[in-house]
Amino acid sequence: MTTQFIATAPKLSKLHLSSVGMVTKCFPILQPALSASRNLQLLDLSCNKIEPADAVVLFHALTGSKVQTLLLADNKVGNAGRREY
């Protein structure tokens, strides 16, 4: 239900999901909504538990999206996740 809202909300341009304990199993659920969203320009995922492999899934989900700002501070992405992108 939440992912459907994200994908179809006409005025949703910023989504703040910082400090929500985002882990690997969250990305398959969130990915379709991010890919389908037409207006989302800022995605804040800072202060979660995102690891390099999660970042790769996230980057693929954002391909073709309108997200211009992705905040990943205080995660576990590290250089390995950055290189994958």
PDB file of N, CA, C and O in Angstrom:
ATOM      1  N   MET A   1       0.827  -1.185   0.000  1.00  0.00           N
ATOM      2  CA  MET A   1       0.000   0.000   0.000  1.00  0.00           C
ATOM      3  C   MET A   1       0.875   1.255   0.000  1.00  0.00           C
ATOM      4  O   MET A   1       0.630   2.166  -0.790  1.00  0.00           O
ATOM      5  N   THR A   2       1.884   1.323   0.862  1.00  0.00           N
ATOM      6  CA  THR A   2       2.760   2.487   0.913  1.00  0.00           C
ATOM      7  C   THR A   2       3.514   2.649  -0.389  1.00  0.00           C
ATOM      8  O   THR A   2       3.668   3.768  -0.878  1.00  0.00           O
ATOM      9  N   THR A   3       3.988   1.549  -0.964  1.00  0.00           N
ATOM     10  CA  THR A   3       4.728   1.650  -2.217  1.00  0.00           C
ATOM     11  C   THR A   3       3.829   2.139  -3.346  1.00  0.00           C
ATOM     12  O   THR A   3       4.286   2.880  -4.217  1.00  0.00           O
ATOM     13  N   GLN A   4       2.575   1.744  -3.347  1.00  0.00           N
ATOM     14  CA  GLN A   4       1.638   2.228  -4.362  1.00  0.00           C
ATOM     15  C   GLN A   4       1.433   3.734  -4.202  1.00  0.00           C
ATOM     16  O   GLN A   4       1.361   4.458  -5.195  1.00  0.00           O
ATOM     17  N   PHE A   5       1.341   4.201  -2.975  1.00  0.00           N
ATOM     18  CA  PHE A   5       1.198   5.632  -2.722  1.00  0.00           C
ATOM     19  C   PHE A   5       2.408   6.403  -3.240  1.00  0.00           C
ATOM     20  O   PHE A   5       2.251   7.435  -3.894  1.00  0.00           O
ATOM     21  N   ILE A   6       3.600   5.915  -2.956  1.00  0.00           N
ATOM     22  CA  ILE A   6       4.830   6.575  -3.415  1.00  0.00           C
ATOM     23  C   ILE A   6       4.842   6.646  -4.936  1.00  0.00           C
ATOM     24  O   ILE A   6       5.194   7.678  -5.507  1.00  0.00           O
ATOM     25  N   ALA A   7       4.469   5.584  -5.575  1.00  0.00           N
ATOM     26  CA  ALA A   7       4.512   5.527  -7.038  1.00  0.00           C
ATOM     27  C   ALA A   7       3.496   6.441  -7.692  1.00  0.00           C
ATOM     28  O   ALA A   7       3.735   6.933  -8.795  1.00  0.00           O
ATOM     29  N   THR A   8       2.371   6.680  -7.040  1.00  0.00           N
ATOM     30  CA  THR A   8       1.293   7.417  -7.702  1.00  0.00           C
ATOM     31  C   THR A   8       0.989   8.784  -7.109  1.00  0.00           C
ATOM     32  O   THR A   8       0.159   9.512  -7.655  1.00  0.00           O
ATOM     33  N   ALA A   9       1.630   9.153  -6.016  1.00  0.00           N
ATOM     34  CA  ALA A   9       1.343  10.451  -5.375  1.00  0.00           C
ATOM     35  C   ALA A   9       1.787  11.590  -6.302  1.00  0.00           C
ATOM     36  O   ALA A   9       2.982  11.745  -6.550  1.00  0.00           O
ATOM     37  N   PRO A  10       0.860  12.371  -6.808  1.00  0.00           N
ATOM     38  CA  PRO A  10       1.205  13.377  -7.810  1.00  0.00           C
ATOM     39  C   PRO A  10       2.051  14.541  -7.297  1.00  0.00           C
ATOM     40  O   PRO A  10       2.744  15.184  -8.085  1.00  0.00           O
ATOM     41  N   LYS A  11       2.010  14.823  -6.013  1.00  0.00           N
ATOM     42  CA  LYS A  11       2.753  15.968  -5.490  1.00  0.00           C
ATOM     43  C   LYS A  11       3.926  15.578  -4.606  1.00  0.00           C
ATOM     44  O   LYS A  11       4.570  16.450  -4.022  1.00  0.00           O
ATOM     45  N   LEU A  12       4.214  14.295  -4.495  1.00  0.00           N
ATOM     46  CA  LEU A  12       5.311  13.839  -3.656  1.00  0.00           C
ATOM     47  C   LEU A  12       6.635  14.100  -4.361  1.00  0.00           C
ATOM     48  O   LEU A  12       6.980  13.414  -5.323  1.00  0.00           O
ATOM     49  N   SER A  13       7.374  15.093  -3.879  1.00  0.00           N
ATOM     50  CA  SER A  13       8.658  15.426  -4.501  1.00  0.00           C
ATOM     51  C   SER A  13       9.833  15.143  -3.562  1.00  0.00           C
ATOM     52  O   SER A  13      10.978  15.059  -4.008  1.00  0.00           O
ATOM     53  N   LYS A  14       9.552  14.995  -2.267  1.00  0.00           N
ATOM     54  CA  LYS A  14      10.592  14.707  -1.278  1.00  0.00           C
ATOM     55  C   LYS A  14      10.122  13.563  -0.393  1.00  0.00           C
ATOM     56  O   LYS A  14       8.990  13.558   0.092  1.00  0.00           O
ATOM     57  N   LEU A  15      11.001  12.603  -0.193  1.00  0.00           N
ATOM     58  CA  LEU A  15      10.675  11.473   0.664  1.00  0.00           C
ATOM     59  C   LEU A  15      11.814  11.288   1.659  1.00  0.00           C
ATOM     60  O   LEU A  15      12.940  10.967   1.281  1.00  0.00           O
ATOM     61  N   HIS A  16      11.504  11.493   2.934  1.00  0.00           N
ATOM     62  CA  HIS A  16      12.494  11.380   4.002  1.00  0.00           C
ATOM     63  C   HIS A  16      12.264  10.070   4.752  1.00  0.00           C
ATOM     64  O   HIS A  16      11.272   9.905   5.463  1.00  0.00           O
ATOM     65  N   LEU A  17      13.194   9.154   4.576  1.00  0.00           N
ATOM     66  CA  LEU A  17      13.158   7.863   5.268  1.00  0.00           C
ATOM     67  C   LEU A  17      14.443   7.676   6.062  1.00  0.00           C
ATOM     68  O   LEU A  17      15.006   6.582   6.101  1.00  0.00           O
ATOM     69  N   SER A  18      14.900   8.751   6.693  1.00  0.00           N
ATOM     70  CA  SER A  18      16.124   8.662   7.490  1.00  0.00           C
ATOM     71  C   SER A  18      15.814   8.039   8.842  1.00  0.00           C
ATOM     72  O   SER A  18      14.740   8.238   9.411  1.00  0.00           O
ATOM     73  N   SER A  19      16.779   7.283   9.338  1.00  0.00           N
ATOM     74  CA  SER A  19      16.705   6.670  10.674  1.00  0.00           C
ATOM     75  C   SER A  19      15.485   5.769  10.856  1.00  0.00           C
ATOM     76  O   SER A  19      14.865   5.768  11.919  1.00  0.00           O
ATOM     77  N   VAL A  20      15.143   5.007   9.826  1.00  0.00           N
ATOM     78  CA  VAL A  20      14.009   4.088   9.944  1.00  0.00           C
ATOM     79  C   VAL A  20      14.456   2.624   9.992  1.00  0.00           C
ATOM     80  O   VAL A  20      13.625   1.717   9.979  1.00  0.00           O
ATOM     81  N   GLY A  21      15.766   2.402  10.047  1.00  0.00           N
ATOM     82  CA  GLY A  21      16.279   1.039  10.133  1.00  0.00           C
ATOM     83  C   GLY A  21      16.196   0.285   8.816  1.00  0.00           C
ATOM     84  O   GLY A  21      16.038  -0.935   8.808  1.00  0.00           O
ATOM     85  N   MET A  22      16.301   0.998   7.705  1.00  0.00           N
ATOM     86  CA  MET A  22      16.232   0.383   6.383  1.00  0.00           C
ATOM     87  C   MET A  22      17.341  -0.652   6.239  1.00  0.00           C
ATOM     88  O   MET A  22      18.512  -0.353   6.470  1.00  0.00           O
ATOM     89  N   VAL A  23      16.966  -1.871   5.856  1.00  0.00           N
ATOM     90  CA  VAL A  23      17.913  -2.970   5.671  1.00  0.00           C
ATOM     91  C   VAL A  23      17.655  -3.630   4.317  1.00  0.00           C
ATOM     92  O   VAL A  23      16.748  -3.234   3.584  1.00  0.00           O
ATOM     93  N   THR A  24      18.451  -4.625   4.001  1.00  0.00           N
ATOM     94  CA  THR A  24      18.410  -5.291   2.697  1.00  0.00           C
ATOM     95  C   THR A  24      17.010  -5.707   2.275  1.00  0.00           C
ATOM     96  O   THR A  24      16.632  -5.490   1.124  1.00  0.00           O
ATOM     97  N   LYS A  25      16.242  -6.290   3.159  1.00  0.00           N
ATOM     98  CA  LYS A  25      14.929  -6.811   2.766  1.00  0.00           C
ATOM     99  C   LYS A  25      13.925  -5.712   2.403  1.00  0.00           C
ATOM    100  O   LYS A  25      12.872  -6.012   1.842  1.00  0.00           O
ATOM    101  N   CYS A  26      14.227  -4.458   2.710  1.00  0.00           N
ATOM    102  CA  CYS A  26      13.330  -3.349   2.374  1.00  0.00           C
ATOM    103  C   CYS A  26      13.396  -2.972   0.899  1.00  0.00           C
ATOM    104  O   CYS A  26      12.404  -2.497   0.346  1.00  0.00           O
ATOM    105  N   PHE A  27      14.529  -3.169   0.256  1.00  0.00           N
ATOM    106  CA  PHE A  27      14.702  -2.662  -1.097  1.00  0.00           C
ATOM    107  C   PHE A  27      13.856  -3.343  -2.154  1.00  0.00           C
ATOM    108  O   PHE A  27      13.354  -2.657  -3.044  1.00  0.00           O
ATOM    109  N   PRO A  28      13.667  -4.664  -2.108  1.00  0.00           N
ATOM    110  CA  PRO A  28      12.762  -5.264  -3.096  1.00  0.00           C
ATOM    111  C   PRO A  28      11.332  -4.724  -2.988  1.00  0.00           C
ATOM    112  O   PRO A  28      10.602  -4.694  -3.978  1.00  0.00           O
ATOM    113  N   ILE A  29      10.943  -4.304  -1.802  1.00  0.00           N
ATOM    114  CA  ILE A  29       9.606  -3.745  -1.596  1.00  0.00           C
ATOM    115  C   ILE A  29       9.540  -2.308  -2.112  1.00  0.00           C
ATOM    116  O   ILE A  29       8.556  -1.914  -2.739  1.00  0.00           O
ATOM    117  N   LEU A  30      10.567  -1.543  -1.855  1.00  0.00           N
ATOM    118  CA  LEU A  30      10.607  -0.125  -2.221  1.00  0.00           C
ATOM    119  C   LEU A  30      10.946   0.099  -3.693  1.00  0.00           C
ATOM    120  O   LEU A  30      10.531   1.103  -4.271  1.00  0.00           O
ATOM    121  N   GLN A  31      11.686  -0.808  -4.302  1.00  0.00           N
ATOM    122  CA  GLN A  31      12.186  -0.625  -5.663  1.00  0.00           C
ATOM    123  C   GLN A  31      11.098  -0.315  -6.692  1.00  0.00           C
ATOM    124  O   GLN A  31      11.273   0.635  -7.454  1.00  0.00           O
ATOM    125  N   PRO A  32       9.996  -1.046  -6.763  1.00  0.00           N
ATOM    126  CA  PRO A  32       8.985  -0.728  -7.786  1.00  0.00           C
ATOM    127  C   PRO A  32       8.398   0.679  -7.632  1.00  0.00           C
ATOM    128  O   PRO A  32       8.105   1.346  -8.625  1.00  0.00           O
ATOM    129  N   ALA A  33       8.231   1.118  -6.404  1.00  0.00           N
ATOM    130  CA  ALA A  33       7.680   2.460  -6.176  1.00  0.00           C
ATOM    131  C   ALA A  33       8.645   3.542  -6.633  1.00  0.00           C
ATOM    132  O   ALA A  33       8.231   4.535  -7.232  1.00  0.00           O
ATOM    133  N   LEU A  34       9.919   3.355  -6.354  1.00  0.00           N
ATOM    134  CA  LEU A  34      10.917   4.336  -6.775  1.00  0.00           C
ATOM    135  C   LEU A  34      11.031   4.390  -8.293  1.00  0.00           C
ATOM    136  O   LEU A  34      11.171   5.466  -8.873  1.00  0.00           O
ATOM    137  N   SER A  35      10.972   3.250  -8.919  1.00  0.00           N
ATOM    138  CA  SER A  35      11.062   3.204 -10.376  1.00  0.00           C
ATOM    139  C   SER A  35       9.858   3.854 -11.044  1.00  0.00           C
ATOM    140  O   SER A  35       9.989   4.468 -12.102  1.00  0.00           O
ATOM    141  N   ALA A  36       8.691   3.721 -10.431  1.00  0.00           N
ATOM    142  CA  ALA A  36       7.449   4.234 -11.021  1.00  0.00           C
ATOM    143  C   ALA A  36       7.152   5.687 -10.667  1.00  0.00           C
ATOM    144  O   ALA A  36       6.361   6.336 -11.351  1.00  0.00           O
ATOM    145  N   SER A  37       7.762   6.200  -9.628  1.00  0.00           N
ATOM    146  CA  SER A  37       7.471   7.571  -9.193  1.00  0.00           C
ATOM    147  C   SER A  37       7.845   8.576 -10.271  1.00  0.00           C
ATOM    148  O   SER A  37       8.934   8.511 -10.841  1.00  0.00           O
ATOM    149  N   ARG A  38       6.945   9.498 -10.544  1.00  0.00           N
ATOM    150  CA  ARG A  38       7.158  10.479 -11.608  1.00  0.00           C
ATOM    151  C   ARG A  38       7.610  11.844 -11.090  1.00  0.00           C
ATOM    152  O   ARG A  38       8.097  12.667 -11.866  1.00  0.00           O
ATOM    153  N   ASN A  39       7.457  12.092  -9.791  1.00  0.00           N
ATOM    154  CA  ASN A  39       7.727  13.426  -9.261  1.00  0.00           C
ATOM    155  C   ASN A  39       8.772  13.479  -8.161  1.00  0.00           C
ATOM    156  O   ASN A  39       9.185  14.564  -7.750  1.00  0.00           O
ATOM    157  N   LEU A  40       9.198  12.334  -7.686  1.00  0.00           N
ATOM    158  CA  LEU A  40      10.139  12.296  -6.567  1.00  0.00           C
ATOM    159  C   LEU A  40      11.499  12.834  -6.984  1.00  0.00           C
ATOM    160  O   LEU A  40      12.146  12.276  -7.869  1.00  0.00           O
ATOM    161  N   GLN A  41      11.936  13.922  -6.346  1.00  0.00           N
ATOM    162  CA  GLN A  41      13.203  14.558  -6.697  1.00  0.00           C
ATOM    163  C   GLN A  41      14.262  14.408  -5.609  1.00  0.00           C
ATOM    164  O   GLN A  41      15.456  14.466  -5.903  1.00  0.00           O
ATOM    165  N   LEU A  42      13.844  14.215  -4.354  1.00  0.00           N
ATOM    166  CA  LEU A  42      14.782  14.071  -3.246  1.00  0.00           C
ATOM    167  C   LEU A  42      14.420  12.826  -2.451  1.00  0.00           C
ATOM    168  O   LEU A  42      13.268  12.642  -2.057  1.00  0.00           O
ATOM    169  N   LEU A  43      15.405  11.980  -2.221  1.00  0.00           N
ATOM    170  CA  LEU A  43      15.219  10.769  -1.425  1.00  0.00           C
ATOM    171  C   LEU A  43      16.266  10.761  -0.331  1.00  0.00           C
ATOM    172  O   LEU A  43      17.463  10.688  -0.609  1.00  0.00           O
ATOM    173  N   ASP A  44      15.820  10.836   0.910  1.00  0.00           N
ATOM    174  CA  ASP A  44      16.712  10.872   2.069  1.00  0.00           C
ATOM    175  C   ASP A  44      16.673   9.520   2.771  1.00  0.00           C
ATOM    176  O   ASP A  44      15.686   9.171   3.419  1.00  0.00           O
ATOM    177  N   LEU A  45      17.756   8.766   2.633  1.00  0.00           N
ATOM    178  CA  LEU A  45      17.882   7.462   3.283  1.00  0.00           C
ATOM    179  C   LEU A  45      19.039   7.466   4.279  1.00  0.00           C
ATOM    180  O   LEU A  45      19.601   6.415   4.584  1.00  0.00           O
ATOM    181  N   SER A  46      19.390   8.629   4.778  1.00  0.00           N
ATOM    182  CA  SER A  46      20.517   8.728   5.699  1.00  0.00           C
ATOM    183  C   SER A  46      20.199   8.060   7.033  1.00  0.00           C
ATOM    184  O   SER A  46      19.039   7.898   7.412  1.00  0.00           O
ATOM    185  N   CYS A  47      21.261   7.681   7.729  1.00  0.00           N
ATOM    186  CA  CYS A  47      21.175   7.078   9.070  1.00  0.00           C
ATOM    187  C   CYS A  47      20.387   5.772   9.074  1.00  0.00           C
ATOM    188  O   CYS A  47      19.560   5.550   9.959  1.00  0.00           O
ATOM    189  N   ASN A  48      20.631   4.926   8.111  1.00  0.00           N
ATOM    190  CA  ASN A  48      20.027   3.604   8.068  1.00  0.00           C
ATOM    191  C   ASN A  48      21.142   2.562   8.100  1.00  0.00           C
ATOM    192  O   ASN A  48      22.245   2.846   8.568  1.00  0.00           O
ATOM    193  N   LYS A  49      20.864   1.382   7.614  1.00  0.00           N
ATOM    194  CA  LYS A  49      21.856   0.305   7.623  1.00  0.00           C
ATOM    195  C   LYS A  49      22.119  -0.182   6.206  1.00  0.00           C
ATOM    196  O   LYS A  49      22.274  -1.381   5.976  1.00  0.00           O
ATOM    197  N   ILE A  50      22.168   0.739   5.265  1.00  0.00           N
ATOM    198  CA  ILE A  50      22.326   0.406   3.860  1.00  0.00           C
ATOM    199  C   ILE A  50      23.774   0.003   3.584  1.00  0.00           C
ATOM    200  O   ILE A  50      24.708   0.744   3.893  1.00  0.00           O
ATOM    201  N   GLU A  51      23.943  -1.172   3.002  1.00  0.00           N
ATOM    202  CA  GLU A  51      25.262  -1.727   2.706  1.00  0.00           C
ATOM    203  C   GLU A  51      25.533  -1.635   1.200  1.00  0.00           C
ATOM    204  O   GLU A  51      24.632  -1.291   0.434  1.00  0.00           O
ATOM    205  N   PRO A  52      26.765  -1.938   0.768  1.00  0.00           N
ATOM    206  CA  PRO A  52      27.100  -1.816  -0.652  1.00  0.00           C
ATOM    207  C   PRO A  52      26.133  -2.548  -1.592  1.00  0.00           C
ATOM    208  O   PRO A  52      25.723  -1.985  -2.607  1.00  0.00           O
ATOM    209  N   ALA A  53      25.771  -3.776  -1.273  1.00  0.00           N
ATOM    210  CA  ALA A  53      24.852  -4.522  -2.142  1.00  0.00           C
ATOM    211  C   ALA A  53      23.484  -3.849  -2.220  1.00  0.00           C
ATOM    212  O   ALA A  53      22.851  -3.853  -3.275  1.00  0.00           O
ATOM    213  N   ASP A  54      23.027  -3.275  -1.116  1.00  0.00           N
ATOM    214  CA  ASP A  54      21.753  -2.559  -1.098  1.00  0.00           C
ATOM    215  C   ASP A  54      21.819  -1.331  -1.992  1.00  0.00           C
ATOM    216  O   ASP A  54      20.863  -1.006  -2.696  1.00  0.00           O
ATOM    217  N   ALA A  55      22.954  -0.657  -1.956  1.00  0.00           N
ATOM    218  CA  ALA A  55      23.129   0.553  -2.761  1.00  0.00           C
ATOM    219  C   ALA A  55      23.016   0.226  -4.240  1.00  0.00           C
ATOM    220  O   ALA A  55      22.447   1.008  -5.001  1.00  0.00           O
ATOM    221  N   VAL A  56      23.544  -0.911  -4.659  1.00  0.00           N
ATOM    222  CA  VAL A  56      23.464  -1.313  -6.062  1.00  0.00           C
ATOM    223  C   VAL A  56      22.003  -1.494  -6.465  1.00  0.00           C
ATOM    224  O   VAL A  56      21.593  -1.017  -7.523  1.00  0.00           O
ATOM    225  N   VAL A  57      21.218  -2.172  -5.641  1.00  0.00           N
ATOM    226  CA  VAL A  57      19.785  -2.360  -5.916  1.00  0.00           C
ATOM    227  C   VAL A  57      19.087  -1.004  -5.963  1.00  0.00           C
ATOM    228  O   VAL A  57      18.258  -0.757  -6.839  1.00  0.00           O
ATOM    229  N   LEU A  58      19.420  -0.143  -5.034  1.00  0.00           N
ATOM    230  CA  LEU A  58      18.824   1.192  -4.986  1.00  0.00           C
ATOM    231  C   LEU A  58      19.157   1.992  -6.242  1.00  0.00           C
ATOM    232  O   LEU A  58      18.273   2.618  -6.826  1.00  0.00           O
ATOM    233  N   PHE A  59      20.412   1.979  -6.659  1.00  0.00           N
ATOM    234  CA  PHE A  59      20.812   2.737  -7.841  1.00  0.00           C
ATOM    235  C   PHE A  59      20.078   2.241  -9.084  1.00  0.00           C
ATOM    236  O   PHE A  59      19.678   3.040  -9.930  1.00  0.00           O
ATOM    237  N   HIS A  60      19.903   0.939  -9.194  1.00  0.00           N
ATOM    238  CA  HIS A  60      19.153   0.395 -10.331  1.00  0.00           C
ATOM    239  C   HIS A  60      17.686   0.815 -10.273  1.00  0.00           C
ATOM    240  O   HIS A  60      17.074   1.091 -11.305  1.00  0.00           O
ATOM    241  N   ALA A  61      17.133   0.861  -9.081  1.00  0.00           N
ATOM    242  CA  ALA A  61      15.737   1.280  -8.914  1.00  0.00           C
ATOM    243  C   ALA A  61      15.546   2.738  -9.317  1.00  0.00           C
ATOM    244  O   ALA A  61      14.479   3.127  -9.794  1.00  0.00           O
ATOM    245  N   LEU A  62      16.578   3.531  -9.122  1.00  0.00           N
ATOM    246  CA  LEU A  62      16.477   4.957  -9.433  1.00  0.00           C
ATOM    247  C   LEU A  62      16.749   5.275 -10.902  1.00  0.00           C
ATOM    248  O   LEU A  62      16.508   6.398 -11.345  1.00  0.00           O
ATOM    249  N   THR A  63      17.242   4.312 -11.649  1.00  0.00           N
ATOM    250  CA  THR A  63      17.501   4.535 -13.073  1.00  0.00           C
ATOM    251  C   THR A  63      16.193   4.900 -13.765  1.00  0.00           C
ATOM    252  O   THR A  63      15.204   4.173 -13.678  1.00  0.00           O
ATOM    253  N   GLY A  64      16.206   6.016 -14.440  1.00  0.00           N
ATOM    254  CA  GLY A  64      15.006   6.485 -15.132  1.00  0.00           C
ATOM    255  C   GLY A  64      14.075   7.303 -14.262  1.00  0.00           C
ATOM    256  O   GLY A  64      13.079   7.833 -14.752  1.00  0.00           O
ATOM    257  N   SER A  65      14.381   7.414 -12.983  1.00  0.00           N
ATOM    258  CA  SER A  65      13.535   8.218 -12.101  1.00  0.00           C
ATOM    259  C   SER A  65      13.944   9.685 -12.202  1.00  0.00           C
ATOM    260  O   SER A  65      14.929  10.020 -12.860  1.00  0.00           O
ATOM    261  N   LYS A  66      13.190  10.542 -11.555  1.00  0.00           N
ATOM    262  CA  LYS A  66      13.496  11.976 -11.553  1.00  0.00           C
ATOM    263  C   LYS A  66      14.258  12.396 -10.310  1.00  0.00           C
ATOM    264  O   LYS A  66      14.450  13.591 -10.084  1.00  0.00           O
ATOM    265  N   VAL A  67      14.695  11.443  -9.496  1.00  0.00           N
ATOM    266  CA  VAL A  67      15.435  11.768  -8.279  1.00  0.00           C
ATOM    267  C   VAL A  67      16.738  12.463  -8.657  1.00  0.00           C
ATOM    268  O   VAL A  67      17.553  11.935  -9.413  1.00  0.00           O
ATOM    269  N   GLN A  68      16.908  13.661  -8.110  1.00  0.00           N
ATOM    270  CA  GLN A  68      18.111  14.452  -8.360  1.00  0.00           C
ATOM    271  C   GLN A  68      19.030  14.474  -7.148  1.00  0.00           C
ATOM    272  O   GLN A  68      20.236  14.684  -7.281  1.00  0.00           O
ATOM    273  N   THR A  69      18.462  14.257  -5.969  1.00  0.00           N
ATOM    274  CA  THR A  69      19.230  14.293  -4.731  1.00  0.00           C
ATOM    275  C   THR A  69      18.978  13.013  -3.952  1.00  0.00           C
ATOM    276  O   THR A  69      17.840  12.678  -3.624  1.00  0.00           O
ATOM    277  N   LEU A  70      20.067  12.302  -3.662  1.00  0.00           N
ATOM    278  CA  LEU A  70      20.001  11.074  -2.877  1.00  0.00           C
ATOM    279  C   LEU A  70      20.911  11.254  -1.677  1.00  0.00           C
ATOM    280  O   LEU A  70      22.120  11.434  -1.831  1.00  0.00           O
ATOM    281  N   LEU A  71      20.343  11.207  -0.492  1.00  0.00           N
ATOM    282  CA  LEU A  71      21.105  11.398   0.740  1.00  0.00           C
ATOM    283  C   LEU A  71      21.342  10.036   1.388  1.00  0.00           C
ATOM    284  O   LEU A  71      20.396   9.337   1.752  1.00  0.00           O
ATOM    285  N   LEU A  72      22.620   9.667   1.528  1.00  0.00           N
ATOM    286  CA  LEU A  72      22.998   8.368   2.086  1.00  0.00           C
ATOM    287  C   LEU A  72      23.985   8.494   3.250  1.00  0.00           C
ATOM    288  O   LEU A  72      24.692   7.534   3.555  1.00  0.00           O
ATOM    289  N   ALA A  73      24.045   9.638   3.892  1.00  0.00           N
ATOM    290  CA  ALA A  73      24.992   9.842   4.993  1.00  0.00           C
ATOM    291  C   ALA A  73      24.729   8.839   6.123  1.00  0.00           C
ATOM    292  O   ALA A  73      23.595   8.422   6.355  1.00  0.00           O
ATOM    293  N   ASP A  74      25.792   8.471   6.806  1.00  0.00           N
ATOM    294  CA  ASP A  74      25.718   7.574   7.966  1.00  0.00           C
ATOM    295  C   ASP A  74      25.067   6.231   7.650  1.00  0.00           C
ATOM    296  O   ASP A  74      24.205   5.752   8.387  1.00  0.00           O
ATOM    297  N   ASN A  75      25.493   5.641   6.556  1.00  0.00           N
ATOM    298  CA  ASN A  75      25.122   4.281   6.190  1.00  0.00           C
ATOM    299  C   ASN A  75      26.401   3.474   6.059  1.00  0.00           C
ATOM    300  O   ASN A  75      27.482   3.963   6.386  1.00  0.00           O
ATOM    301  N   LYS A  76      26.287   2.258   5.589  1.00  0.00           N
ATOM    302  CA  LYS A  76      27.447   1.390   5.436  1.00  0.00           C
ATOM    303  C   LYS A  76      27.792   1.175   3.967  1.00  0.00           C
ATOM    304  O   LYS A  76      28.395   0.162   3.614  1.00  0.00           O
ATOM    305  N   VAL A  77      27.418   2.118   3.113  1.00  0.00           N
ATOM    306  CA  VAL A  77      27.641   1.974   1.678  1.00  0.00           C
ATOM    307  C   VAL A  77      29.124   1.868   1.381  1.00  0.00           C
ATOM    308  O   VAL A  77      29.551   0.950   0.682  1.00  0.00           O
ATOM    309  N   GLY A  78      29.910   2.788   1.901  1.00  0.00           N
ATOM    310  CA  GLY A  78      31.358   2.746   1.725  1.00  0.00           C
ATOM    311  C   GLY A  78      31.787   2.882   0.268  1.00  0.00           C
ATOM    312  O   GLY A  78      30.961   3.102  -0.618  1.00  0.00           O
ATOM    313  N   ASN A  79      33.066   2.750   0.038  1.00  0.00           N
ATOM    314  CA  ASN A  79      33.617   2.897  -1.303  1.00  0.00           C
ATOM    315  C   ASN A  79      33.170   1.796  -2.248  1.00  0.00           C
ATOM    316  O   ASN A  79      33.018   2.045  -3.444  1.00  0.00           O
ATOM    317  N   ALA A  80      32.956   0.591  -1.749  1.00  0.00           N
ATOM    318  CA  ALA A  80      32.541  -0.513  -2.601  1.00  0.00           C
ATOM    319  C   ALA A  80      31.182  -0.219  -3.240  1.00  0.00           C
ATOM    320  O   ALA A  80      31.000  -0.468  -4.432  1.00  0.00           O
ATOM    321  N   GLY A  81      30.254   0.291  -2.490  1.00  0.00           N
ATOM    322  CA  GLY A  81      28.943   0.642  -3.021  1.00  0.00           C
ATOM    323  C   GLY A  81      29.007   1.790  -4.004  1.00  0.00           C
ATOM    324  O   GLY A  81      28.275   1.808  -4.994  1.00  0.00           O
ATOM    325  N   ARG A  82      29.870   2.739  -3.739  1.00  0.00           N
ATOM    326  CA  ARG A  82      30.028   3.879  -4.653  1.00  0.00           C
ATOM    327  C   ARG A  82      30.628   3.428  -5.981  1.00  0.00           C
ATOM    328  O   ARG A  82      30.231   3.918  -7.038  1.00  0.00           O
ATOM    329  N   ARG A  83      31.572   2.509  -5.934  1.00  0.00           N
ATOM    330  CA  ARG A  83      32.209   2.019  -7.157  1.00  0.00           C
ATOM    331  C   ARG A  83      31.204   1.282  -8.039  1.00  0.00           C
ATOM    332  O   ARG A  83      31.260   1.378  -9.265  1.00  0.00           O
ATOM    333  N   GLU A  84      30.296   0.555  -7.418  1.00  0.00           N
ATOM    334  CA  GLU A  84      29.306  -0.201  -8.180  1.00  0.00           C
ATOM    335  C   GLU A  84      28.419   0.720  -9.000  1.00  0.00           C
ATOM    336  O   GLU A  84      27.977   0.357 -10.090  1.00  0.00           O
ATOM    337  N   TYR A  85      28.162   1.891  -8.483  1.00  0.00           N
ATOM    338  CA  TYR A  85      27.291   2.826  -9.188  1.00  0.00           C
ATOM    339  C   TYR A  85      28.060   3.508 -10.279  1.00  0.00           C
ATOM    340  O   TYR A  85      27.506   4.341 -10.997  1.00  0.00           O
TER     341      TYR A  85
END
